[in-house]
């Protein structure tokens, strides 16, 4: 096998890995987990706290 053959095989494997990642990412079974993870930046914020006069 020549170097070109190996490069072609490596390109094919990289393409298949990319397709696999895409299928894994957009599969319906992972949606709930990704939606939960999307809300993590907001988890440490308080729900609603009225600002007091002394806090200004």
C-alpha positions in Angstrom: 0.0 0.0 0.0 1.2 3.4 -0.8 1.1 6.5 1.3 -1.8 7.8 -0.8 -3.8 4.7 0.1 -3.2 5.2 3.8 -4.2 8.9 3.6 -7.4 7.8 1.9 -8.2 5.3 4.6 -7.4 7.9 7.3 -9.7 10.4 5.6 -12.5 7.8 5.3 -12.1 6.9 9.0 -12.2 10.6 10.0 -15.3 11.1 7.9 -17.0 8.1 9.5 -16.1 9.4 13.0 -17.6 12.8 12.2 -20.8 11.2 11.0 -20.9 9.0 14.1 -20.5 12.1 16.3 -23.3 13.9 14.4 -25.7 11.0 14.8 -24.8 10.7 18.5 -25.3 14.4 19.1 -28.6 14.8 17.4 -30.2 11.5 18.6 -33.5 11.9 20.3 -32.4 9.8 23.3 -29.8 12.5 24.3 -32.1 15.5 24.0 -33.1 15.6 27.7 -29.5 15.4 28.9 -28.4 18.2 26.5 -31.3 20.4 27.5 -30.4 20.0 31.2 -26.8 20.8 30.4 -27.9 23.9 28.5 -29.5 25.3 31.7 -26.4 24.8 33.9 -25.0 28.4 33.4 -28.3 29.7 34.9 -28.4 27.2 37.8 -26.6 29.4 40.3 -28.8 32.5 39.7 -31.5 33.1 42.2 -35.1 32.6 41.0 -36.3 36.1 41.8 -35.1 38.3 44.7 -36.5 41.8 45.0 -33.7 44.3 45.4 -33.7 46.0 48.8 -33.0 49.7 49.3 -29.8 48.9 51.3 -28.2 46.8 48.6 -27.7 49.6 46.1 
